[in-house]
Amino acid sequence: MIGYFLPFTALALDYVPLAPLPVGEGGASLTRVTDAGQYIKGAFNLAIGIAAVLAIIMIVFGGIQYMGTESIGGKGAGLKKIKDAVLGLLLALGSYILLFTINPALTNFSLTIAGITSPALSPEQERAAQESNIAALAARLDSALAQRRAAALNNADMLNAVAEDYLAKANLIEELGDQCMGSLELTYLECQDLIAYYRNEAGKMKIEATTITINSETRTNYQTALTSFATLNATPTLDQVRTAAIEANTQKSAMDLAYNKGLTELIQLQDEQIDQVAIDKLLTEWATRDTAISRNMAEVFLLGGKDLAFTQDAEAIERIGAVTAIMVTMVGDAKDRMAESPTQATNDEIKRTVNFAIFSLQANCQQELGKFPDVTTCTKYQPNW
C-alpha cells in the first residue's frame, strides 16, 4: 500500500527516525532506514516486545488482585485480567507465527518483488514493435498520406496510386541524405527506417491491389460458370448436359488464365516485397473455385442417371467417362498449382479440396449409375498425387 502513496524513488532514500528503534540486526539500534520494509519490520518487532512486556505487567497486576482480596468479585476481576493478558500475548506472538508459517519471507516485510522480470520479446514481436513505431512516425510526419492509405482499402486503383506516392516519399528522403536529420529532425537510423518503411508499404499495396483485381476478374468467370447449370432440369438430355459443360468449361479456362496472369504479376512484385502468403492465399482460392466448377460440371453428367435403361448403356458409359475425365483433370490442374507453391500447408489444402470433391463424385456415380458395370471406372478411380 505504501507504494501507492509514496514515489518509488522515495522508498529508496535514507530516512533517519526521530527516535532510534532498538530492534536492528543483532539487537543494535536502528538509527538509519534505507527502505520502508526495514522500518516496518523493526516497528513490528518492537510492537511484539511491548505487547509481551504489557502482558507480563497485567498478569502480575491480576495475580496481586486475585491474591489480595477475599471477595468473589475481586478474585473474578483479577482472574479476568490474567486471562486477557495471556490471550493478548498469544495474539501478538500468533501473528508472527502465522506469517512465518505461511512464508518466512513475509516476516521480512520487503516491499520489493523479486524474481519478476519483463518477458523477452521474440524476434517477430520486436520486428512488429519496430514496424509499429516507424508507422506511427510516418503518420506523424505526413498524416495526409497515411489517411489516403487507409481510405484506399479494397480499391485497386487507389492502392496503386498511393503506392506510387509512398515510393516518391522514400526517394525524396533518400535524396535528402544527411539533410534528412536536420530538415525532419530525425536520427540517421530513423531516416533509413522511414525509407525502408515507405518502400515496403508500397510493395504491400501493389500486392494488395493485384490481389483485388484478380479476385474481381475471376469472380465474374466463376459465377458465370455456375450459372451455366442453373437452366438444367432434374433430368436433362445428354445434349443439354454437353452444352452446359462447354459453357462452364469456357468460363473455367478464362478464370484459370486470369489466375495465371495474377500469379505472374505477384511473383514479379516479390522483388519489391516478398509475400508468399498472398500467393498461397490465391492458390487456395483458385482450388476452391476451380474444384467447385469441375464438380458441378461432373454432377450434371450424373443427373437422371437412375432413369437410364439398361439398353442405354452407351449413354451411361459416356456419362461415366465424362465424370472420370473431369476428376483426372481436377487432379492434373491441382498438381500444376501445387508446383507453384513451396508451402506444404497450401499444397495440403489444395489436395484436400480436390480429394473431397472426388469422394463426393464417386458416391454419386455409384448412386446414379451403379447398375451399369462400367461405373467402376468412376468409383474406383484413385488420384495420382
N, C-alpha and C positions, 0 to 999 in steps of 0.2 A: 504493500500500500504506500510505503514511503516514496517509491519511485514515481507515484502519480502526483505527488505534491512537491517533490524536490527535483531539480535538474540532476541528470546522471553525473554531470561534472562535479556537482556539489557533494555528492556522496563520496567522491574520491579525495576531497580536501581534508587536511588535518583539522581536527577540532579539539580544542583544549577545554575540558569540563571546568565549570566554576569551582567544583569541589571534586578532587580526585576520587575515583572509585577504588576501594581496596580489594578488587577482585580480578586483578590482572593475572597473567600467566605466572604460576608458582606462588600465588598469593601477593605478588607485587602490586603496588598502587597503579591504577590505570590513569595516567596523567595526560595521555595524548591518544586521540582516536583517529585512525586513518580511514575507517569506513563505518557506516551506521550499524552493520551487523555486529561488529566487535562491541559497540557501545550497548546494543540491546542485550547481547549475551552477558555482559558484565552486570547490567541492571537486573536481569532475570536471576542471576546467581545471588546477587545482593538481596533481592526480594525474598528468595527462599531462605537465606540466612536470617533475615529479620523475622520472617514468619516462624522459624524454629525457635528463636530467642523469645518471641512473644508467647508462643505456645508453652514453653517451659515456665515462663513467669506466671501465666494463667493457671497452669497445673499446680504450681506451688501455692498460689493465692487460693485456689479452690480447695487444696488439701488443708491449708490452715483454717479456712472457713468451716470445712467439714469436721475437723477435729476440735475446733474451739467453741462449738456451740452444742447445746443439748436439745434444742428444738428440732422437730422433724423438718419444718420448713427450711431452716438454716442449713441442715445437712443436705437436703434436696438441692438447694441453690448451689452449694459448694460442689456437689457431685455433678451437677449440670455444667458448671464451669470447666471441670476436669474433662468431661466428655466432649464439650465443644472445642476445647483446646486441642485434644488429641485428634478430633475429626479435622480441624483446620490444618494441623501439621501433616496429616495423611494426604489431604488435598494438595498441599503445597509440594510435598515430595512426589505424590502420584502424578502430577502434571509433568514433572521431569521424566519420571519412569515411563510414562505413556509415550512421550515424544521419542525417547531413546529406544523404546521397543518397536515403534513404527519404523523409524530410520534414525540411526545415531547421528547422521549428518544434520538432522533437524535441530539438534541441541547446539549447533554452531551458529545458528541464526544468520547464515550467509545470505546476502541479497543478490548475489551473482548466480547465474545459471550456467553451470559448467557443462561442457560436452556438447553444446549445441552450436553448430556452425552452419552457415548458409550452404545449401546444396550446390555442388559444382554443376555448371551448365554443360550440356553435351555440345559437341561442335555444331550440330544442327540448330540448337537453341541459341548459341552465341551468334551464329550467322543470321538467324531470324531477328534477333535483337538488334544487331548492327544494321540490317536492312531497314528495320522499322525506324531506327534513329535517322538514317540517311533520308528515308522517305519523308519524315517529319521536317527535316532540314530543308529539303527541296520544296515542300509545300509552304514553308515559311518564306523562302526566297522568292517564290513565284506561285502565289496562291491561285491566280487565274488559270495557269497552265494545269495545275493539279485538279481544279474544278472541271476543266474541259475533259481531263482524263476520266473523271468519274461520270460525266454526262455521256461519254461515248460508249458506255457499256451496251453490249449486244447490237452495236451498229458498226458494220464492217467499214463503211466509207469514213465515218468519223474516227474510228480507231486508226485507220491508215493515215489520216491527216494529222492526228495528234502524235502519232509515232514519228512522223517527219519533223514535227516541232521539237520533240524530245531529242532527236538526233541533232537538230540545229543547235539546241541548247548545249548539248555535250560538246559539239565542235567549237562553240563560242567560248566555253570555259577553257577548253584545251588551248585555243588560240591566245587567251589571256596570259597563259603561262604563270610566271611569278606574280603578275599583276592581280591574279585572282585573289590572292590572300589580302591584298590591300583594298581592292575595289569592293569585294564581297565580305571583307572582314572574317575570313576563314583561315584555318590552318592548311598547310600543304596537303596533309592526308585527307582532310575534308574535301578539298578541291578534286583530288584524284578519285575519291569515293563518289562524288557527285557525277563525274564524267562516266564512270562505270555504271552508276545507277541509271542515268538517263539512257544510255545505250542498251542496257539490259531491259529496261521497261519498254523501249521502242521495239526490241525484238519480241517481247511478250505480246505487245499489242498487235504486231503484224501476224503472229501465230494465231492469236485470238480472232483477228479479222478473217484470216484464211479459213479457219475452222467454221466460223459463222457462214461464210459464203458456201463452203462445201455442204454444210447441213441444209442450207436453203435450197440449193440446186438438187441435191439427192432426195430431199423430202418430196419434192414435186414428182420425180420419177417413181418413187416408192408408192405414193398414194395413187398415182395413175395406174400403176401395175396392178394394185389390189382392186381398183375399180373395174378392171377388165373382167373380173369374175362375178361382179355384182349382178349382171343381167342374166346369168345362167339359172335355170330352174333346177329342181331336185333331180331330174333325170334327163340331162342334156344329151343330145346326139353326139356321136364322135366328131362330126364335122364342127359342131359348135364348140366342143372342147378344144379342137385343134386351133380354131380361130382365136379363142380367148388366150390360149397358151402362147401363140405367136405374138399377140399384142403385149402380153405381160413380159415375154422374153425380150421384146424390143426395149421396153422401159427398163428392164433389169440391166441390159447391156449399156444403155445410156447412163444409168446410175453407176455402174462399175467404172465407166470411163471418167465420170466426174470424180469418183473417189481416187482413181489413179492419178488424175491431174492434181488433185488436192494433196495427195501424199507426196508427189514430186515437189510441189511448192513448199511443203512443210520441211522436207529433207533439205532443200536448198536454204531455207531460213535457219537451219541449225548452225550455220557459220556465225550468225548474229546471236542466237540464243538457243542452246541445245535444250529441247523439250521432248524427250521420248514419251512422256506422259500423254501429251496431246496426240502423238501419232498412235499410241496404243489405244487411246480412247476412240479415235477414228476407226481403227481396225475392228474394235469390238462392236461399234455401232454398225459398221458395214456387215459384220457377221450376222447381227440380229435382223437387219433389213433384207439382206440377200437370202438368208435362210427362210424368212417369212414368205417372200415371193416364191421361192422354189417349192416350199411346202404347199402353198396354196395351189400352185400350178399342178403339182402331183395329185393333190386331193381331188381336183376336178376330173382327172382321168379315172378316178375311182367312183365318182358319182354314178349311181344307177347300176353299179356292178352286180348287185344282188338280183336285178331283174333280167340279166342276160341269161338266155337259154343255153343249154349245152351245145346246141348247134351253132351258136355264135362264138365258138372257141377262138376263131381268128381275130375277132374284135377284142376278146378278152386278152389274148396274147399280146396284141398291140398296146392295150392299156397297161398291162403288166410291164411290158418292155419300156414304155414311156416313163413309168414311175421309177423303174430301176435305173434308167439312163439319167433321170433328174438327180437321184441320190448319188450316182457316180460323179456327176458334175458338181454337186454341192461339196463333196469331199475334195475334188481336184481344186476348185476355187479356194476352198479354205486352206489347203496346203500351200497354195501360192501366196496367200495373205500371211500365213504364219511364217513364211520365209522372210518376210519384210520386217518382222519384229524380233529383237533378241530377248524380249521379256517373256519368261516362261509362263507367268500368270496370265498374260494376254493370250498366248497360244493355247493354254488350257481352257480358257473361257471360250475361245472360238471352237475348239474341238468339242467342248461340252454342248454348245448350242447346236452344232450340226448333229452330234450323236443323238440328242434328244429328238430332233426333227425326224431322223431316220427311224428311230424306235417307234415313233408315233405312226409314221407312214407304213411301216411293216405290219403293225397291228391292224391298221385299216385295210391293208392289202388282204390280210387273212379274213377279215370280217366281210369285205365286199366281194372278193373273188376267190375265196377259199375253196370253192367247189371245182376249180379248174386246176389240173395238175401243174401247169406252168407257174402257179403262184409262188412256188418255192424259189423261183428266180428273184423275186422281190423279198420274200420273208426271210430267206437265208443269206441275203447279201451282207457281207462283212466289210466295213470300211478299211481301206488300206492306208493306215496312218504311217 
